[in-house]
Amino acid sequence: QVQLVESGGGLVQAGGSLRLSCAASGRTSSSYTMGWFRQAPGKEREFLIAISRSGVSTDYADSVKGRFAISRDNAKNTVYLQMNSLKPEDTAIYYCAAAPPFSSRYDYWGQGTQVTVSS
């Protein structure tokens, strides 16, 4: 079992930056692939970015390439989402999620953190 808690959301002006954190608890959480998703009002949940358990490989959605970056600190069981050049269309609830080893399915989810980008 893995528990995830996001933090760092808030209100930011267009062009600004935010860094989200996702604290994971659970004995094997550092062995999980970690991802970030978002869901805007009236829209489906969208995959953004993921990082392997080693931190070597990452996967990005086209919508965030060049603007968002993911990193992890396994010693702290924390994953970060650095968001730069934010746009009003980035406004959404942001969720982190964990996929067990050798699985592409995200079985564990945080409660989400709101990000609002004003124009």
N, C-alpha and C positions, 0 to 999 in steps of 0.2 A: 504494500500500500504506500502510495506517495501522496503527500499533501502539498499543495502549491498556493502561495500567497503573493499576489502582485501588489506593487506599490509604485508611486512616482507619477501617477497621472495628474492631470490638472488642466488649467486654461493657459494657452500660449498664443501669441500672435503669429500670423502667417510669416513664414521665413525663420521662425525660431526653432529651438531644439528642446527635446525632453529626453530623459533617460528613465526607462522603466526597469524595475527589478522584479525578479520572481524568485522567492525563497522557497526551496524545496526541503521537505523533511521526509525521512524514511531511509532505512539502512542502505538501500541500493540506488538511491536517486541519482548518484553521479554516473551510473551506468546507462542512463536513459538518454535517448535522443530528445532534445527539448525544442519546442517550437513556439512561435507567437502567431496568434490569429487576431482578427478584429471583426466586429459586427457593428455596422451602422444601422440606425433606425430604418426599418422597412427593407433591409437588405439581408442577404444570406451571410453567414459567417465566411470569412475569407482567410485563406492561408497567406501568411506574410513571409516567414523566414524560419529556418531551422538550423540547428547545430548538432553535430554528432557528439557522442559521449566523450570523445577525445578532444573535441574542439577543432579538429583538423579540417573537417569538411563542413560546408554550409550550403544551404539551398535558399534561393530567393524567388519571390514573385516579381514579375516585371514591374509592377506598380511601385516597388520600393527599392529597386536596384539603384545604387548610387546615393541613396538618401538614408537608408536604414542599415544598421549593422548589429549583429548579434555576437555575444561573447559569453563565456561561462567561466566561473571560478569554482572548480569542483571542491576545493578545500573549504569553501564557504557554502557549498550547495546552492549557489545563486547563479541565475542567468540574467543577462542584461539585454535590453533593446535600446540602442542609441538611435534616436530619430532626429534627423536634421532636415533643414529646408521644409519644414512642415507646411502643409496646405490645408485650407478649410475642408477639403474632401477627405482628409485623414481623420476627421472627427468620428469617433467610434468608441465602443468599449473594447479594450484590448485584453486578451486572454493569453496566458501561457499554458502550455500543455506538455505532457510527457508521454513518450512512446517507449515501451519496454524494449530491451535488446532483441534484435532480429525481427522486429515488428515494425510495420509502417503505420499502425493504428495508434492514435493518441487516446490512451485509456484514462488519463488523469488530467483534470482541468482545474485552474484556479477560478476564483469568483469574478475576476475581471476588474479592470480599473479604467475609469473614464478619461478620455483625452478629448479636449475641445480646442479646436484651432479657430481663432477669430480672424476675420478678414480685415 
